[in-house]
Amino acid sequence: MARILIIDDEPNMRRILTLILQEDGHTVAEAAGVTSALEMLAADRFDLVISDKKMPDGDGFDVLAYCRETEPSLPVVILTAVATVELAVEAMQAGAFDFISKPFVPEVVTAVAKRATERTKLIRENIVLREEARRFAFADEILGHSSAILELKRTIAKVAPTNATVLITGETGSGKELVARAIHKGSSRSKETFLAVNCAAVSEQLLESELFGHEKGSFTGADKPRQGFFEAAHNGTLFLDEAGEMSLGLQAKLLRVLTDGQFIRVGATVPRTVDVRVIVATHRSLTERVRDGLFREDLYYRLAVVPIEIPPLRNRSEDVPELVTSLIEQVSRELKVPPKPIGPDALQKLRNYRFPGNVRELRNLVERACILASGDEITAHDLVLSGDQLADSEGPRKALVLPPDTTLPDHLDSIEAELIRTALIESNGVQAEAARRLGISRSDIAYKIKKHAIG
């Protein structure tokens, strides 16, 4: 229940009030006068103050004035032996919550205490909500009110004002760049440049030049000097997506920038210094890559100063309705088509779906439905999920049968090779795009293309 402070110079009066309120489940503290009461109010937090009007060392209105100045949400009830209309008006004008006449009726005391403490709880909850809204304002594009998303926003709010390096992990399509942008937006660098680079989408040979720049003549085609992303993001934020795909040599150069802010352009000998906040993201387990010798352990610990893990959409299905509503408005505006509400059957279908592609996949589904839905609302029939596509293309599900004289690894290899061929065809041969469709890295798809001898 509530913590209540009783202030009265009469011990018997304090004792009676204490017994009444304790019987109602409250925790009660007592003060014999204004001086001791103000000391207790400064040292502790209460939900209600009940104060006598006249005491030897002061007036109940002195307590009321102190509470109004230090904690306006704290209600004060005035006790008086002489109840007059003038006193009631004076108390209310001074900001008292109520006043109680002596001798009092226990039921009146408990009723006033209940109303006052409920009001305190509501006011303080609203203060907390307003404060969270203010703190989360820079993360307004991260939709959802599930406990996982609220915790994510709290972490962002704590780390954003610092210069700490952040490591964002999460599945493909979960919104890692969105989180990085929110961190930048909530930092002191928010008015400076935010740059994002996908390390898996750039060839290993070009990535060093993209990050650190190059001098004229440093390689074929380098006809003029060019600054890299680190220089371009000076005083701002650089977001390195899929940083786990970097080569070990490039990792060493990244470590130096993070350690002392220095780097060397390709083809140069003189180091340059920058002030850049680095945010790194990956869908891989960097600890596993460290164990496998593919990622530097010292770089991992330098990156993971503040690790942030984004929950997959399937673990926060309660956020799906809000996400869908927002995506429908966004997609309709971009496609210049009238927005359509989503029907309850379609919404339930989405809430039951596991979303291997997370929010990115949800947007794809919403975009397709906004274009193709023929009715006045989006129905379950308008949402073609990945399982539905398999059922449509294959007909009724059949029991899987392993081909004769074929081992399981061989069969899985053949399936993997076929999926890669399909992704390459749909991506017009662009490996980076095919890798994105398959949810793997560029280096992974290059290795598998070579492994399966895909021409």
SULBELJO-V330053 format. One record per residue. N is the residue number from 1. PHI is phi in whole degrees, 0 to 359 (none if undefined). BURIAL is # if it has 24 or more other C-alpha atoms within 12 Angstrom, else .. D_CENTER is the distance of its C-alpha to the mean C-alpha in whole Angstrom. Layout:
n,phi,burial,d_center
N,PHI,BURIAL,D_CENTER
N,PHI,BURIAL,D_CENTER
This chain:
n,phi,burial,d_center
1,none,.,32
2,260,#,32
3,259,#,33
4,237,#,36
5,253,#,39
6,254,#,42
7,239,#,45
8,197,#,48
9,280,#,51
10,265,.,53
11,301,.,52
12,295,.,53
13,296,#,51
14,298,#,48
15,295,.,49
16,296,.,50
17,298,#,46
18,299,#,44
19,297,.,46
20,298,#,45
21,286,#,42
22,295,#,41
23,299,.,43
24,272,.,40
25,98,.,38
26,273,#,37
27,262,#,37
28,239,#,39
29,242,#,40
30,239,#,43
31,227,#,44
32,271,#,48
33,189,#,48
34,294,#,46
35,300,.,46
36,293,.,44
37,295,#,42
38,295,#,40
39,295,.,40
40,291,#,38
41,293,#,36
42,286,.,35
43,264,.,34
44,221,.,32
45,244,#,30
46,237,#,32
47,258,#,31
48,199,#,35
49,239,#,38
50,244,#,41
51,234,#,44
52,294,#,48
53,287,#,49
54,244,#,52
55,221,#,52
56,302,.,54
57,256,.,52
58,160,.,50
59,236,#,49
60,302,#,46
61,290,#,45
62,294,#,44
63,296,#,42
64,300,#,40
65,297,.,40
66,298,#,38
67,294,#,36
68,297,.,35
69,279,.,35
70,269,.,32
71,211,#,30
72,300,#,31
73,283,#,29
74,276,#,32
75,282,#,35
76,236,#,38
77,252,#,41
78,264,#,45
79,262,#,48
80,211,#,51
81,273,.,55
82,238,.,56
83,271,.,54
84,231,.,55
85,297,.,53
86,298,.,53
87,294,#,51
88,299,#,49
89,297,.,48
90,298,.,48
91,296,#,45
92,292,.,43
93,294,.,43
94,282,#,42
95,108,#,39
96,293,#,40
97,286,#,38
98,192,#,42
99,221,#,45
100,235,#,47
101,272,#,51
102,265,.,53
103,289,.,54
104,256,.,51
105,265,.,51
106,308,.,48
107,296,.,46
108,292,.,46
109,299,#,44
110,294,#,42
111,293,.,41
112,295,#,40
113,298,#,38
114,297,#,36
115,297,.,36
116,292,#,35
117,289,#,32
118,296,.,30
119,296,.,30
120,302,#,29
121,299,.,26
122,295,.,25
123,297,.,25
124,291,.,23
125,296,.,20
126,295,.,20
127,297,.,20
128,297,.,17
129,296,.,15
130,295,.,17
131,294,.,15
132,295,.,12
133,299,.,12
134,294,.,14
135,292,#,11
136,267,#,8
137,302,.,11
138,285,#,10
139,251,#,7
140,292,#,9
141,277,#,10
142,273,#,6
143,275,#,9
144,124,#,9
145,231,.,10
146,292,#,10
147,299,.,10
148,294,#,8
149,288,#,5
150,296,#,6
151,294,.,6
152,300,#,3
153,294,#,3
154,297,#,6
155,296,#,7
156,300,#,6
157,297,#,8
158,285,.,11
159,273,#,11
160,303,#,11
161,290,.,15
162,271,.,16
163,254,#,18
164,296,#,17
165,287,#,17
166,241,#,13
167,250,#,14
168,258,#,11
169,241,#,13
170,161,#,12
171,291,#,15
172,302,#,16
173,84,#,15
174,274,#,11
175,106,#,10
176,295,#,10
177,293,#,12
178,299,#,9
179,294,#,7
180,299,#,10
181,295,#,11
182,295,#,9
183,297,#,10
184,297,#,13
185,296,#,13
186,269,#,12
187,259,#,15
188,289,.,19
189,266,#,19
190,300,#,17
191,273,.,21
192,263,.,22
193,287,#,22
194,244,#,19
195,238,#,20
196,238,#,19
197,225,#,21
198,269,#,21
199,293,#,24
200,277,#,25
201,268,#,26
202,246,#,28
203,299,.,31
204,301,#,32
205,292,.,35
206,269,#,33
207,298,#,30
208,299,#,31
209,295,#,33
210,297,#,30
211,282,#,28
212,251,#,31
213,81,#,33
214,212,#,37
215,264,#,40
216,300,.,43
217,80,.,45
218,288,.,42
219,201,.,43
220,302,.,44
221,95,.,43
222,274,.,42
223,275,.,44
224,205,.,42
225,294,.,40
226,214,#,36
227,280,#,33
228,263,#,30
229,296,#,26
230,297,#,26
231,293,#,29
232,294,#,27
233,263,#,24
234,307,#,26
235,72,#,24
236,246,#,21
237,233,#,18
238,244,#,19
239,256,#,17
240,256,#,19
241,276,#,18
242,53,#,20
243,292,#,21
244,294,#,22
245,272,#,25
246,294,#,27
247,289,#,30
248,298,#,31
249,296,.,33
250,289,#,30
251,300,#,28
252,297,.,31
253,289,#,30
254,295,#,27
255,300,#,27
256,295,#,30
257,298,#,27
258,293,#,25
259,279,#,27
260,232,.,30
261,75,#,28
262,247,#,31
263,209,#,32
264,233,#,35
265,298,#,36
266,299,#,37
267,87,.,41
268,251,.,41
269,237,.,42
270,264,.,40
271,288,.,37
272,244,#,35
273,241,.,32
274,226,#,29
275,243,#,26
276,227,#,23
277,273,#,19
278,252,#,18
279,241,#,15
280,242,#,16
281,225,#,15
282,200,#,17
283,264,#,17
284,270,#,20
285,271,#,20
286,292,#,21
287,295,.,23
288,292,.,25
289,292,.,26
290,297,.,27
291,298,.,29
292,275,.,31
293,80,.,32
294,259,#,30
295,217,#,27
296,292,#,28
297,293,.,27
298,294,.,27
299,291,#,25
300,303,#,22
301,291,.,22
302,287,#,22
303,281,#,19
304,273,#,17
305,299,.,17
306,232,#,14
307,277,#,13
308,233,#,9
309,252,#,9
310,272,#,8
311,290,#,9
312,292,#,12
313,298,#,13
314,295,#,16
315,267,#,14
316,217,#,13
317,299,#,16
318,293,.,15
319,274,#,13
320,301,#,15
321,303,#,17
322,294,#,15
323,298,#,14
324,297,#,18
325,302,#,19
326,294,#,17
327,294,#,18
328,299,#,22
329,297,#,22
330,294,.,20
331,294,#,23
332,298,#,26
333,293,.,25
334,290,.,25
335,273,.,28
336,58,.,30
337,236,.,31
338,298,.,31
339,291,#,27
340,242,#,28
341,291,#,27
342,261,#,26
343,286,#,28
344,298,.,27
345,292,.,29
346,292,#,26
347,295,#,23
348,293,.,24
349,298,#,25
350,290,#,22
351,292,#,20
352,273,.,23
353,277,#,22
354,269,.,20
355,49,#,19
356,298,#,20
357,261,#,19
358,57,#,15
359,295,#,14
360,299,#,17
361,292,#,19
362,299,#,18
363,298,#,19
364,301,#,22
365,295,#,23
366,294,#,23
367,298,#,24
368,296,#,27
369,293,#,28
370,297,#,28
371,278,#,30
372,262,.,32
373,300,#,32
374,263,.,36
375,272,.,35
376,280,.,34
377,217,#,31
378,279,#,29
379,253,#,30
380,300,#,29
381,294,#,32
382,280,#,30
383,255,#,28
384,263,#,29
385,273,#,27
386,300,.,27
387,294,.,30
388,296,.,31
389,297,.,32
390,297,.,34
391,294,.,36
392,294,.,37
393,280,.,38
394,252,.,40
395,78,.,41
396,302,.,41
397,296,.,39
398,244,.,42
399,295,.,42
400,288,.,41
401,236,.,45
402,286,.,45
403,302,.,47
404,302,.,51
405,57,.,51
406,233,.,47
407,277,.,45
408,300,.,41
409,301,.,40
410,295,.,42
411,294,.,41
412,295,.,37
413,299,.,38
414,293,.,40
415,294,.,37
416,299,.,35
417,298,#,37
418,293,.,38
419,296,#,34
420,294,#,34
421,302,#,37
422,298,.,36
423,296,#,32
424,293,#,34
425,297,.,37
426,292,.,34
427,258,.,32
428,56,.,36
429,81,.,36
430,279,.,33
431,296,#,32
432,298,#,28
433,290,#,28
434,298,#,29
435,297,#,27
436,298,#,24
437,297,#,26
438,274,#,26
439,76,#,23
440,235,#,25
441,275,#,25
442,297,#,28
443,293,#,30
444,296,#,29
445,291,#,31
446,296,#,34
447,296,.,35
448,289,#,35
449,297,#,37
450,291,.,39
451,299,.,39
452,267,.,40
453,54,.,43
454,275,.,41
455,275,.,43
